[in-house]
Amino acid sequence: DTLGSLTRLKKLGVDQNELSGTVPDTLGSLTSLKMLSLSENKLNGTVPDTLGSLSSLEILDLSSNTLNGTVPEALGSLTNLVEMHLSTNYLTGTIPD
């Protein structure tokens, strides 16, 4: 996956498109990422646990897709996170500590 090799990438915003399929696990290898915004697309499936590896992440926006399942416990380890938007999906369960 070419996107996963962009390890120096700091911001990835592809909101308001027609992207479909699942959120790629390989996004977890973008360890320099500070902002990830995939909102208002047609993404489905679960939120990958690998996003918990994004230790520099400050903003995560996965809102307005058709994601399902639970919010991964791994997201609770993102200590630099100041904004997380998950609204307008089909997520269940609890928000991690």
Secondary structure, DSSP 8 states (H G I E B T S, - for coil): --GGG-TT--EEE--SS--EEE--GGGGG-TT-SEEE--SSEEEE---GGGGG-TT--EEE--SSEEEEE--GGGGG-TT--EEE--SSEEES----
